[in-house]
């Protein structure tokens, strides 16, 4: 399994708007590409920030090829949609992890 993790930093004054857009639109659009089995949205509790809220969006793909297809054919437009709404006030970093073993 491949875990695609997007770590997002959102100013507190935009957090409700961002979370609503992610839960009602963006995450569903990513999953609808058919490249991921599931997704989850998490709020980071520790470390805590006084000015921003940190989120983690995690998408589960069966293979690295599915992730690569998403990255090449779907991610540019979906990320551009995000930037069009939230600009540079919301920042994101991405990681791709390969599952080795689950207990």
FENWOZI-V589840 format. One record per pair of residues at least 12 apart in sequence whose C-alpha atoms are under 6 Angstrom apart, sorted by the first residue. I is the first residue (numbers start at 1). J is the second residue. Records with the same first field share a line. If there is no record, write none. Layout:
I: J  J
This chain:
1: 61  62  63  99
2: 60  61  62  63  97  98
3: 59  60  96  97
4: 58  59  95  96
5: 57  58  94  95
6: 56  57  93  94
7: 55  56  92  93
8: 54  55  91  92
9: 53  54  90  91
10: 52  53  90
11: 52
12: 51  52  53
35: 66
36: 60  61
37: 60  61
38: 59  60
39: 58  59
40: 57  58
41: 56  57
42: 55  56
43: 55
